[in-house]
Amino acid sequence: MNQEPNQQLGEIIEQFVHSFIAENNNIRSQKVINIADEDTIAHLREIGFPKKGRPVKEVVDEMRKNVYPHQAFMQHPRFFAMVPSPVSVYS
């Protein structure tokens, strides 16, 4: 069995995790919610679903650059929200 693709995927995942943790080291100084502007939303809608697959690293890099910055950071210490579990009477 060829281990090279699995090793490459493992390296991509490891790089992603390390960069994610590094970016969140100073999370207290970041905004809690980053709302995408109209141009960003239009760009994301244009991407669509490709007919042909792409390399995983390319997809991960695109997500980190174009998608992930525009979100609510639930791990932020000033993010006050309650998300009930499925077994909760509130859900």
N, C-alpha and C positions, 0 to 999 in steps of 0.2 A: 504494500500500500504506500502511495506517495504521501509523505508527511509535509512536503514543502508548502502546499496551499494552507494547511492547518497552521503551520508555523508562521506563515505570513499573516494570516488572520489573527493569530495570537498576538503578534507584534503590533498590529493595527489597534487591537483592543487595548493592549497595554499602554500604547501611546495616548489613546483617547482618555483612558482613566487617569493617567498621570497629568495630562493637560487639564482635564475637568477639575481635578483636585487642586491644582495650582491656581486655576482661575477662581476657585471658590475660597481660597485662603484669605482673601480680603473682601469677602462677601458683605461684611458690615458697611463698607464704603460704597457699595453698589446700590442701584435703584432696585426696589422690590419688584416692580413690574416695568417691563420695556415693551411698549406698544409699537408695532410696526407702522410706519407711515404709508401713505397711499401708494407711493412708488414701489416700496418693498413688497406690499401685498400684491400689486399687479405683477411684479417679477415672479413671485412665488406661484401665482396662479398660472403664469405662462409656462412654467417648468413642466407641469403635467406628469404623466406616467410614460416613460420611454418604452418603445417597443422592444428595444434590445438592452440587455443588461450591461452594467458598467462595473468597473473594478470597485471593490468595497472601499478602498482608501479614498477614491474620488468621491463616492457618495458620502462617506463620513465627513470628509473635509467640507463638502458643500453644505451638509446639515449644520456643522459647527459654525460656518461662516454666515449662512443665510437664514437659518431657521432658529437654532437654539438661542441666539441673542434676544429674540422677540418672544418673551414668555413671562409668566409670573414665576418667580423663584420661590417655590414653596419651602425650600430649605433655608430661606432668609430669616434671620431672627425677628424681623419686623413684619413678617407675613402672618397675619392673624386670620385664619380661616378654619372652619370645621368641616372636615370631610368625613361623614359617618361611614362606618364599615357596613357592608351589605347585611349583616345580621342585626344592625341597629334599628330601633323603631323609627329613627329619624330619616333613614335612607328610603 
